[in-house]
Amino acid sequence: MEHSLVDKKKGYFVIISAILVGIAYQLLPFVLTDTPYLENIGAFFNVIIMFILLYIMLKEEFLDWFKHFSIKWLLIGIPFLVIVGTIAGSLWAAIAGGTTANDINSVLTWDYVFKNVPFMLLGEELLSIGILYAAWKKLNWKFWQATMLCSILFALWHLPAYDYNALQCLVTIIPSRLVLNYLFKKSNSIWVTWIVHIAFDVITFLPILLK
């Protein structure tokens, strides 16, 4: 009973901390308005803070995410995410008659992708998987409940990037996050979700990068 109470405290702490870190990240452009290195700070903000917080709270459980890797789920995950993401995007475009473009498109270059995107996406994975794991394993939620909480928050964190078009974020981003969460469940590997996430974003960016 005592151990269960400790686990629940850890679970709530991780979820609340991740939400606060996610909000703080969104506020960076308003707080650091005159900082020339805002782009670099933003790329490393989530990954550094969440790595420290998750290690402190989960220790070996957290490090275990980095000890596993699955070629099988990586090879399944990339096309699976591309298909789901494409269907979700097309569905929204059909419903709304168009889409709000991601504001990252305005700064996209190959240099930006190599220097910033991998760290930004690892930060997103630590935020997301941290919430998923805390709700699922520490609060003993059913996986579908934990993955929905994680996916909704993940979609909402993208609001500034899509001009605060909440419905578009929910319709287009939740399905992709659900895929990534499922891949983590099957592989217990953050490497798998991270690499699949990178591959999906790079494929999505190609029409702009190849102009």
C-alpha positions, 0 to 999 in steps of 0.5 A: 500500500505504501509503495502504491502511494509512493508510485502515485505521488511520482506519477502525479509529479511527473505528469504535472511537471511535464505539463509545466515544462510544456507550458514553459516551452511555449512561453520562451519566445515571450520571455526571451524576446531579445535573446539571439540564441532562442532557437538553440535554447528552444531545441534543448529546453525540453530534452534537458529538463525532462531528462533530469526530472525523469531520471530523478523520479523514475531512475532505473525505470527511465534509463530502461527506456534507452536500453531497448531497441526493436528493428521490427517495430522501427520498420513497422512504425515508420510507414504506419505513422506516415499512413496514419498522419497522411490520412489524418491530415487529408481528413482535416483538409477535406473537412476544413477545406485546407490546413493551417501550416506549421510555423516551423516551415518558415525556418526550415533548412537542412541545417535547421533539421540536422542541428535542431529537429532531433533534439526538439523531437527527443524533448517531445518524446520525453514529455509525451512518454513521461506522461504516458508512463506515469499515468499507465504504470504509476497511476495504474490507468488503462493504457488507452486512458494514459495514451489519450491523456498523453495524445491530447496534451501533445496536440495542445502543445502544438497550438502555437505552431498552428496559429492556435487552431485547436481542432486541427491540432486535435484531429491531425496530431492525436492519431500520430501520437497514438501510433508513437505511444503504441510503438513504445508499448510494444518496444519499451524503447524511446529510441524507436519512437524518437527515430520514427518521429524524426523520419515522419517529420523529415518526410513531411518536411521534404516538399519544403526542403527540396524546393 
